[in-house]
Amino acid sequence: MELLQSEHMYLYWWMLAVCLLLLEFLAIGTIGSFFLWPAIAATLMGLIVRSYTVEPQYQILILSTVSVLSVVLWRAYLRRSPLKSDQPFLNLRGSELVGQIYPVTDAIVDGLGRIDVADGSWRVEGPDCPVGTRVRVIDSGTARLQVELLDEESSFIGKMIGPATKRKKFSAAVRHEARKESDY
């Protein structure tokens, strides 16, 4: 009890604040600013104890009250107005692909296939389809992307084969007309 009543008690509170800040730095991203607010409360407690004489039991009561109150108020504030990031998909890489359209690079067989995205390749789950079929990413909640087929007319194969088939028909019609003329 003598320790809590010394004239340099404020130094103990400030050391506690430094230790809590170190814990905050070590736990960054896991607990979410939990140790920051008790560290601020310990710093304020050090300032109060340096200026005024406060009984030890009241020091602990003030510290715990300010700590709990500040954590609760900060969490409530974050719920009302969440922090905005300039890179919202930083740790959610698959989420930025939702809504995008890609051709299938490995046929989807028994619900599993593969698409190429930029410089990588993603496993996909969706309806069975051949290589080249265009699919839209609809979800990225697991290690695989969930995809859906697009209309047949917007199919990658349909777009590649369609003009070639039309050219063949046109060429065949031209050859047929040329044969007709040569018969005369």
C-alpha positions, 0 to 999 in steps of 0.5 A: 500500500505504501507503493500506491501512496508514494509522492512519485506515484504518477511515474508508475501510472505513466509506466503502466501507460507505456506498457499498455501502449507496447501491448497495443503495438504488439496486438495491432489488428487482432483486438482493435485498439483495446489497450490504447484506451486504458493507456490513455486512462493511465496517462490521465491518471498519472496527470491527476495523481501528480496534481492532486492527492488521491487515495489508492482505491480511488485511483484504481476506481478512476482508472477502471471507470475511464478505461471501460467507459472509453472502450465502450464509447469508442466501439459505439462510435465505430458502429455508427461511423465505421473507418473508411479505407482507401483500399477496402479490399486489401485483405479481401482480394476475392471480394474485388472480383465479385461482379467481374466477367472472365472466361473459363480457362479449365473447364468446370467439371463436377462444379469445379474449374479455374479462371485466370485473373490478371497474373493469377489463377483462381479455382471456381465453383459453378455450373459445368461448362467448357473452356472459354465460356464466360462466367460472372463471379457472384461470391468470394466467401471461400477459397474458391470463387462462386460463378454463374454462367452468362447467356449463351450469346455472350459466351466467349466461344459463341463470340469466337465461333460465331463470326467464323461460322458466318464467314464460312457461310458467306464464303460458301454462298460466294463459292456457290454463286461463283459456280453458278456463274461458271456453269453458264 
